[in-house]
Amino acid sequence: MDDFTTRTYGTSGGLDNRPLFGETSARDRIINLAVGGFTSLVVLVTVISSFVFPSLPPRPLNVFFAVCILLACGSTIVLIFWYRQGDLEPKFRKLIYYMLACIVLLCLCANLYFHDVT
């Protein structure tokens, strides 16, 4: 088995015993919870709206739109899981934030479409 205490982390071949992400501050945890909570709330509202609006039974296109959003969320959740395990470098944090912003914008577009806003 690999010894996980001595990784190179992309350095010039020398072994580095530093933790991958260092110490996480309370500020970083609050930001992560706020961004994640907001994104989760927006996705939840979008998925519920896809089934309820404009009327019951739901339109197949609305449900398809919600499924596509959930698939995008799935890949982001996998990246977050890998990041928290330490399998990804810290530079992927910006990619995760970018993907969450894209999901929020996609949910905004979906909600505008579901509610027939022109």
LOBA-178254 format. One record per residue: residue in three letters; residue number from 1; chain; x, y, z of N, C-alpha, C in turn. Coordinates in nm, 2 decimals. Layout:
<nodes>
<node "Ala",NUM,"A",<X,Y,Z>,<X,Y,Z>,<X,Y,Z>>
...
</nodes>
This chain:
<nodes>
<node "Met",1,"A",<0.08,-0.12,0.00>,<0.00,0.00,0.00>,<0.09,0.12,0.00>>
<node "Asp",2,"A",<0.03,0.23,-0.05>,<0.10,0.36,-0.06>,<0.10,0.42,0.08>>
<node "Asp",3,"A",<0.21,0.49,0.11>,<0.22,0.56,0.24>,<0.17,0.70,0.22>>
<node "Phe",4,"A",<0.05,0.73,0.27>,<-0.01,0.85,0.25>,<0.04,0.97,0.33>>
<node "Thr",5,"A",<0.14,0.94,0.42>,<0.19,1.05,0.50>,<0.30,1.12,0.42>>
<node "Thr",6,"A",<0.35,1.06,0.31>,<0.46,1.13,0.24>,<0.41,1.14,0.09>>
<node "Arg",7,"A",<0.35,1.25,0.06>,<0.31,1.28,-0.08>,<0.40,1.39,-0.14>>
<node "Thr",8,"A",<0.41,1.40,-0.27>,<0.49,1.50,-0.33>,<0.40,1.63,-0.36>>
<node "Tyr",9,"A",<0.28,1.62,-0.38>,<0.19,1.73,-0.41>,<0.24,1.81,-0.52>>
<node "Gly",10,"A",<0.29,1.75,-0.62>,<0.33,1.82,-0.74>,<0.46,1.90,-0.72>>
<node "Thr",11,"A",<0.53,1.88,-0.62>,<0.66,1.96,-0.60>,<0.77,1.89,-0.68>>
<node "Ser",12,"A",<0.88,1.94,-0.68>,<0.99,1.89,-0.77>,<1.05,1.76,-0.72>>
<node "Gly",13,"A",<0.97,1.67,-0.68>,<1.02,1.53,-0.65>,<1.05,1.51,-0.51>>
<node "Gly",14,"A",<1.08,1.62,-0.43>,<1.11,1.60,-0.29>,<0.98,1.56,-0.21>>
<node "Leu",15,"A",<1.00,1.49,-0.10>,<0.88,1.45,-0.02>,<0.84,1.57,0.06>>
<node "Asp",16,"A",<0.71,1.58,0.08>,<0.66,1.69,0.15>,<0.56,1.64,0.26>>
<node "Asn",17,"A",<0.58,1.66,0.38>,<0.49,1.61,0.49>,<0.39,1.71,0.53>>
<node "Arg",18,"A",<0.37,1.82,0.46>,<0.27,1.92,0.50>,<0.13,1.86,0.47>>
<node "Pro",19,"A",<0.03,1.90,0.55>,<-0.11,1.86,0.52>,<-0.15,1.93,0.39>>
<node "Leu",20,"A",<-0.23,1.86,0.31>,<-0.26,1.91,0.18>,<-0.33,2.05,0.18>>
<node "Phe",21,"A",<-0.42,2.07,0.27>,<-0.49,2.20,0.27>,<-0.45,2.29,0.39>>
<node "Gly",22,"A",<-0.37,2.25,0.47>,<-0.33,2.33,0.59>,<-0.45,2.33,0.69>>
<node "Glu",23,"A",<-0.44,2.43,0.77>,<-0.55,2.44,0.87>,<-0.66,2.52,0.81>>
<node "Thr",24,"A",<-0.79,2.47,0.82>,<-0.90,2.55,0.77>,<-0.95,2.65,0.87>>
<node "Ser",25,"A",<-0.97,2.77,0.83>,<-1.01,2.87,0.92>,<-1.16,2.87,0.94>>
<node "Ala",26,"A",<-1.21,2.94,1.04>,<-1.35,2.95,1.06>,<-1.42,3.03,0.95>>
<node "Arg",27,"A",<-1.35,3.12,0.90>,<-1.40,3.20,0.79>,<-1.42,3.12,0.66>>
<node "Asp",28,"A",<-1.33,3.03,0.63>,<-1.35,2.94,0.52>,<-1.46,2.84,0.54>>
<node "Arg",29,"A",<-1.48,2.79,0.66>,<-1.59,2.70,0.68>,<-1.73,2.78,0.67>>
<node "Ile",30,"A",<-1.73,2.90,0.72>,<-1.86,2.98,0.71>,<-1.89,3.01,0.56>>
<node "Ile",31,"A",<-1.79,3.04,0.48>,<-1.81,3.07,0.34>,<-1.86,2.94,0.27>>
<node "Asn",32,"A",<-1.79,2.83,0.30>,<-1.83,2.70,0.24>,<-1.98,2.67,0.27>>
<node "Leu",33,"A",<-2.02,2.69,0.40>,<-2.15,2.66,0.44>,<-2.25,2.75,0.38>>
<node "Ala",34,"A",<-2.22,2.88,0.37>,<-2.31,2.98,0.31>,<-2.33,2.95,0.16>>
<node "Val",35,"A",<-2.22,2.93,0.09>,<-2.23,2.90,-0.05>,<-2.30,2.77,-0.08>>
<node "Gly",36,"A",<-2.27,2.67,-0.01>,<-2.33,2.54,-0.02>,<-2.48,2.54,0.02>>
<node "Gly",37,"A",<-2.51,2.61,0.12>,<-2.65,2.61,0.17>,<-2.74,2.69,0.07>>
<node "Phe",38,"A",<-2.68,2.80,0.02>,<-2.76,2.88,-0.08>,<-2.78,2.80,-0.21>>
<node "Thr",39,"A",<-2.68,2.74,-0.25>,<-2.69,2.66,-0.38>,<-2.79,2.54,-0.36>>
<node "Ser",40,"A",<-2.78,2.48,-0.24>,<-2.88,2.37,-0.21>,<-3.02,2.42,-0.21>>
<node "Leu",41,"A",<-3.04,2.53,-0.15>,<-3.18,2.59,-0.14>,<-3.23,2.62,-0.28>>
<node "Val",42,"A",<-3.15,2.68,-0.36>,<-3.19,2.72,-0.50>,<-3.22,2.60,-0.58>>
<node "Val",43,"A",<-3.14,2.49,-0.57>,<-3.16,2.37,-0.65>,<-3.29,2.30,-0.60>>
<node "Leu",44,"A",<-3.31,2.30,-0.47>,<-3.44,2.24,-0.41>,<-3.56,2.31,-0.46>>
<node "Val",45,"A",<-3.56,2.45,-0.46>,<-3.67,2.52,-0.51>,<-3.69,2.50,-0.66>>
<node "Thr",46,"A",<-3.59,2.48,-0.73>,<-3.60,2.46,-0.88>,<-3.66,2.32,-0.91>>
<node "Val",47,"A",<-3.61,2.22,-0.83>,<-3.67,2.09,-0.86>,<-3.82,2.08,-0.82>>
<node "Ile",48,"A",<-3.85,2.14,-0.71>,<-3.99,2.15,-0.67>,<-4.08,2.22,-0.77>>
<node "Ser",49,"A",<-4.02,2.33,-0.82>,<-4.09,2.41,-0.92>,<-4.11,2.34,-1.05>>
<node "Ser",50,"A",<-4.02,2.25,-1.08>,<-4.03,2.18,-1.21>,<-4.15,2.08,-1.21>>
<node "Phe",51,"A",<-4.19,2.04,-1.09>,<-4.30,1.94,-1.08>,<-4.43,2.02,-1.05>>
<node "Val",52,"A",<-4.43,2.13,-0.99>,<-4.55,2.20,-0.95>,<-4.60,2.30,-1.06>>
<node "Phe",53,"A",<-4.51,2.38,-1.12>,<-4.55,2.48,-1.21>,<-4.54,2.44,-1.35>>
<node "Pro",54,"A",<-4.61,2.49,-1.44>,<-4.73,2.58,-1.43>,<-4.85,2.51,-1.37>>
<node "Ser",55,"A",<-4.86,2.38,-1.39>,<-4.98,2.31,-1.33>,<-4.94,2.16,-1.32>>
<node "Leu",56,"A",<-5.03,2.09,-1.24>,<-5.01,1.95,-1.23>,<-5.08,1.88,-1.35>>
<node "Pro",57,"A",<-5.04,1.78,-1.41>,<-4.92,1.71,-1.39>,<-4.80,1.79,-1.46>>
<node "Pro",58,"A",<-4.68,1.76,-1.42>,<-4.57,1.84,-1.47>,<-4.54,1.82,-1.61>>
<node "Arg",59,"A",<-4.49,1.92,-1.68>,<-4.45,1.91,-1.82>,<-4.32,1.82,-1.82>>
<node "Pro",60,"A",<-4.31,1.74,-1.92>,<-4.19,1.65,-1.93>,<-4.06,1.74,-1.95>>
<node "Leu",61,"A",<-4.07,1.85,-2.02>,<-3.95,1.93,-2.04>,<-3.91,1.99,-1.91>>
<node "Asn",62,"A",<-4.00,2.03,-1.83>,<-3.96,2.09,-1.70>,<-3.89,1.98,-1.61>>
<node "Val",63,"A",<-3.94,1.86,-1.61>,<-3.87,1.75,-1.54>,<-3.74,1.72,-1.60>>
<node "Phe",64,"A",<-3.72,1.72,-1.73>,<-3.60,1.70,-1.79>,<-3.49,1.80,-1.75>>
<node "Phe",65,"A",<-3.54,1.93,-1.75>,<-3.45,2.04,-1.71>,<-3.40,2.02,-1.56>>
<node "Ala",66,"A",<-3.49,1.97,-1.47>,<-3.45,1.95,-1.34>,<-3.36,1.83,-1.33>>
<node "Val",67,"A",<-3.38,1.73,-1.41>,<-3.28,1.61,-1.40>,<-3.15,1.66,-1.45>>
<node "Cys",68,"A",<-3.14,1.74,-1.55>,<-3.01,1.79,-1.60>,<-2.94,1.87,-1.49>>
<node "Ile",69,"A",<-3.01,1.95,-1.42>,<-2.95,2.03,-1.31>,<-2.90,1.94,-1.20>>
<node "Leu",70,"A",<-2.98,1.83,-1.17>,<-2.93,1.74,-1.07>,<-2.81,1.66,-1.11>>
<node "Leu",71,"A",<-2.80,1.63,-1.24>,<-2.68,1.56,-1.29>,<-2.56,1.66,-1.27>>
<node "Ala",72,"A",<-2.57,1.78,-1.30>,<-2.46,1.88,-1.28>,<-2.42,1.89,-1.14>>
<node "Cys",73,"A",<-2.53,1.88,-1.05>,<-2.50,1.88,-0.90>,<-2.42,1.76,-0.86>>
<node "Gly",74,"A",<-2.45,1.64,-0.92>,<-2.38,1.52,-0.89>,<-2.24,1.53,-0.91>>
<node "Ser",75,"A",<-2.19,1.58,-1.03>,<-2.05,1.59,-1.05>,<-1.98,1.69,-0.96>>
<node "Thr",76,"A",<-2.05,1.80,-0.92>,<-2.00,1.89,-0.82>,<-1.98,1.83,-0.69>>
<node "Ile",77,"A",<-2.08,1.75,-0.65>,<-2.08,1.68,-0.52>,<-1.96,1.58,-0.51>>
<node "Val",78,"A",<-1.93,1.52,-0.62>,<-1.82,1.43,-0.63>,<-1.69,1.50,-0.61>>
<node "Leu",79,"A",<-1.67,1.62,-0.68>,<-1.55,1.70,-0.66>,<-1.54,1.75,-0.52>>
<node "Ile",80,"A",<-1.65,1.79,-0.46>,<-1.64,1.84,-0.32>,<-1.60,1.72,-0.22>>
<node "Phe",81,"A",<-1.65,1.60,-0.25>,<-1.61,1.49,-0.17>,<-1.47,1.46,-0.18>>
<node "Trp",82,"A",<-1.41,1.46,-0.30>,<-1.27,1.43,-0.33>,<-1.19,1.54,-0.26>>
<node "Tyr",83,"A",<-1.23,1.67,-0.27>,<-1.16,1.78,-0.21>,<-1.15,1.77,-0.06>>
<node "Arg",84,"A",<-1.26,1.73,0.00>,<-1.26,1.72,0.15>,<-1.18,1.60,0.19>>
<node "Gln",85,"A",<-1.16,1.50,0.11>,<-1.08,1.38,0.14>,<-0.93,1.41,0.13>>
<node "Gly",86,"A",<-0.90,1.52,0.05>,<-0.76,1.55,0.03>,<-0.70,1.50,-0.10>>
<node "Asp",87,"A",<-0.79,1.44,-0.18>,<-0.74,1.39,-0.31>,<-0.72,1.49,-0.42>>
<node "Leu",88,"A",<-0.77,1.61,-0.40>,<-0.76,1.72,-0.50>,<-0.67,1.83,-0.44>>
<node "Glu",89,"A",<-0.60,1.90,-0.52>,<-0.52,2.01,-0.48>,<-0.61,2.13,-0.45>>
<node "Pro",90,"A",<-0.56,2.23,-0.37>,<-0.64,2.34,-0.33>,<-0.69,2.43,-0.45>>
<node "Lys",91,"A",<-0.62,2.42,-0.56>,<-0.66,2.50,-0.68>,<-0.80,2.46,-0.73>>
<node "Phe",92,"A",<-0.84,2.34,-0.70>,<-0.97,2.29,-0.75>,<-1.09,2.36,-0.67>>
<node "Arg",93,"A",<-1.06,2.43,-0.56>,<-1.16,2.50,-0.48>,<-1.22,2.60,-0.57>>
<node "Lys",94,"A",<-1.15,2.67,-0.65>,<-1.20,2.77,-0.74>,<-1.29,2.71,-0.85>>
<node "Leu",95,"A",<-1.25,2.59,-0.89>,<-1.33,2.52,-0.99>,<-1.47,2.48,-0.93>>
<node "Ile",96,"A",<-1.47,2.44,-0.80>,<-1.59,2.40,-0.73>,<-1.68,2.53,-0.72>>
<node "Tyr",97,"A",<-1.62,2.64,-0.68>,<-1.70,2.76,-0.67>,<-1.76,2.80,-0.81>>
<node "Tyr",98,"A",<-1.68,2.79,-0.91>,<-1.73,2.82,-1.05>,<-1.84,2.73,-1.08>>
<node "Met",99,"A",<-1.83,2.60,-1.06>,<-1.94,2.51,-1.09>,<-2.07,2.54,-1.01>>
<node "Leu",100,"A",<-2.05,2.57,-0.89>,<-2.17,2.61,-0.80>,<-2.24,2.74,-0.86>>
<node "Ala",101,"A",<-2.16,2.83,-0.90>,<-2.21,2.95,-0.96>,<-2.29,2.92,-1.09>>
<node "Cys",102,"A",<-2.23,2.83,-1.17>,<-2.30,2.79,-1.30>,<-2.43,2.72,-1.26>>
<node "Ile",103,"A",<-2.43,2.64,-1.16>,<-2.56,2.57,-1.12>,<-2.66,2.67,-1.08>>
<node "Val",104,"A",<-2.62,2.77,-1.00>,<-2.72,2.87,-0.95>,<-2.78,2.94,-1.08>>
<node "Leu",105,"A",<-2.69,2.98,-1.17>,<-2.74,3.05,-1.29>,<-2.83,2.96,-1.37>>
<node "Leu",106,"A",<-2.80,2.83,-1.38>,<-2.88,2.74,-1.45>,<-3.02,2.72,-1.38>>
<node "Cys",107,"A",<-3.02,2.72,-1.25>,<-3.14,2.72,-1.18>,<-3.23,2.85,-1.20>>
<node "Leu",108,"A",<-3.16,2.96,-1.20>,<-3.23,3.09,-1.23>,<-3.30,3.08,-1.37>>
<node "Cys",109,"A",<-3.22,3.03,-1.47>,<-3.28,3.02,-1.60>,<-3.40,2.92,-1.60>>
<node "Ala",110,"A",<-3.39,2.81,-1.53>,<-3.49,2.71,-1.52>,<-3.62,2.77,-1.46>>
<node "Asn",111,"A",<-3.60,2.84,-1.35>,<-3.71,2.90,-1.28>,<-3.78,3.01,-1.36>>
<node "Leu",112,"A",<-3.70,3.09,-1.43>,<-3.76,3.19,-1.52>,<-3.85,3.12,-1.63>>
<node "Tyr",113,"A",<-3.80,3.00,-1.68>,<-3.87,2.93,-1.78>,<-3.99,2.86,-1.72>>
<node "Phe",114,"A",<-3.98,2.81,-1.61>,<-4.10,2.74,-1.54>,<-4.21,2.84,-1.52>>
<node "His",115,"A",<-4.18,2.96,-1.48>,<-4.28,3.06,-1.44>,<-4.32,3.15,-1.56>>
<node "Asp",116,"A",<-4.27,3.12,-1.68>,<-4.31,3.19,-1.80>,<-4.28,3.34,-1.79>>
<node "Val",117,"A",<-4.16,3.37,-1.74>,<-4.12,3.51,-1.73>,<-4.06,3.55,-1.87>>
<node "Thr",118,"A",<-4.11,3.65,-1.93>,<-4.06,3.69,-2.06>,<-3.99,3.83,-2.05>>
</nodes>
